[in-house]
Amino acid sequence: MEQNIDTRLANRLTQLRRDAGWSLDELASRSGIPKATLSRLERGETSPTASLLGRLCAAHGRPMSRLLAEVEAEPALLIRAADQPVWTDPATGFVRRSLSPPASGLETEMIHGTMPAGTIIDYDAPPVPGLEQHIWLLEGRLEYRLDGVAHVLEPGDVLRFRLYGATRFHSLGDVPARYIIAITRP
């Protein structure tokens, strides 16, 4: 029987911690996430939020897209819309669609994000320092804070940068913010 994505994600998070040789206490210290929360995540009793996944990915030094791809089946060259992996943040309703999941030998990934109006998602640190990112806003308004500087994007705007510090996504206005992010490993 095939496991669902939450179960596969819980198993992968446990494996990453064990591969690193870390106890739950050590991972809690490295990620800033309480040990009890980590334990519930690894047992599959709760789904991680985007913020928690971001902190775990930073602790493990991998982009969130890579982590989520590791729990998916081997990616194909052509990914039909119906087959693109979709993950929903249970805390905010943020929907993340992996348009081009990571694949061996390929360094660029594309993500489609939809943030409900008013949603804020903070990431304390990048999963991999120096990631190149391009954010193309399709619909709505988005404030993206990069290194403490707010950039307000309108439909059609593109923000490109290398990611080294804390960031914040904030869907402004009364309609969802929809965007594409291209991510390239350094």
N, C-alpha and C positions, 0 to 999 in steps of 0.2 A: 504494500500500500504506500503510495506517495505521500510524503509529509508535506504539510502546508508551509508557506514561507516563514511564518512566525516560529514554527518548530525548527526549521532548518537554520534560521537566524540564531535562535537560542543555542543550538548545537555548535554553530560556527563560533559564536562568542566564547563559549566554554573552551573550545579547541584552541582558539587564539591565546586565551589566558594561560592554558596549560602549556602550549608550545613555548610561550615566553618564560615559563617556570615561575609564574606569579601566583601567589595566594589571592584570595578575594580581598584580603586586607591591603595587599600591595597594589592591586588594581584600583581599589577605592582611593588609595593615596595618590596614585598617578592620574586618575580621571576626575577626582573630586566628587564621585558618585558614592553615596552611602553603600556600605557592604550589603545591607539587607536588600536594597534595590537591585544590586548586581546579582545577588542570589536568586531573587524572584525572576529576573530577566533570563538567567541561565537555565532555570527550571521551566521556563516558558509560561509562567503564571501571569506575566504582564507583557505587553508589547512596548518596546522602547519608543520614546518620542524622538523627533528629529534632533532636538538639543542633546539628549542623552547619547544617541548614536554618534553625533558629532564629537562629543567628549571621548567616547570609547575609541572612535577612529583616530583621534589625535593621540591618545595613549598608545595605540598600536601602530601609529605612523602609516596609515593607509586612508585613501579617500573613501567617503561613504559609498560612492558608486562602485568601487572595487569590492568593498565588503558585501554589498547587496548582490553584486554579480557572482560572488563566490557561493552564494546560496541558491543561485539559479542554475538551470541546466546549461550545458556548453552552448555558447551563443552561435547563432547561424550568421551567414553573410547577409541574407535578406531577412529582416525582422518585420513581419506583418504587424499592422497596428494592433490587432487582437492578441498578438503574442508578445508585445512589449511589456516587460515587468512593471507593475504599478504597485507603489507602496503608499499607504495613507498614514499620516501621523495621527495617532489616536487622541492626542491632546489638543491639536490645533485644527485638524481637518486639512492640513497641507497635503497635496497629492503630488507625488514624484513619479514621473514616467521615464523609464530609461529608454531613450530612443536608440542609442547605440551602446549596448552594454560592453564593458571592457572585454577585450579578447587578447589572447596571447600575441605578443609582437606589435600590437597597436596601442598607441599611447593617448589618443584623443577619444573622449566620450562626449555624448550629448544627452542632456537631461531636459525634460519639459516639466516645469513646475507650475502649480496652480495654488495660490495662497488666498484663502477667504479674506474678504475686506477686513481691515483692522488687525490682521494677524501679525505677530512679531515673533521672529525666531532668531535667537542669539547663538553664535558659535564662539567659544572662548579662544580657540586656536585652530589653525588649519591642520588637517590630518597629515599633510605632507607640505612642509614649508617650500614656497616657491612655485606652487601650482600656477600654471597660466590659466586664467578664466576669462571668458567673454560672456556677458549677460546681455541678451537681446530681449527687450520688453515687447511683448506682442499686444497686450491688452491691460487696461487699468493703469495704476500709478504705483511705483515701487521706490521706496527709499532704501538704498543700500549703503550701510556704514562700513567703511574700509579704513582701518588705521585711525579711527576717530573722526573721519571726514564723511559727512553725509552727501550722497549723490542721489538726486531725485531723477528717476527715469520716467519718461513719457513714452507712449507707444511708438515703436520704431527706433528708439534710442538704444545704443550699444555702449556698454562700459567694459573696458578690457584692462587687465591688470595681472600682476603676480601677487599671490596671496601669502602673506607672512604673519599677520596678526589676527586679532579678534574681528568678527564681522557681525552685522545685524541686517536681516531682511525685515522690512515693514511694508505691508500692503496698505497703501494710503487710499483714502476715498471710500466709496460705498459699493464698488464692484471688485471682484477678485482680480488679483494681479496674475497674469499668465506670462511666462517667459521661457526662453531656451537658454541653457548654460552649456557652453563648450568648455571642457576641462582637458588640459594636457599636462601630463606629468613632466616635471623638470628633467 
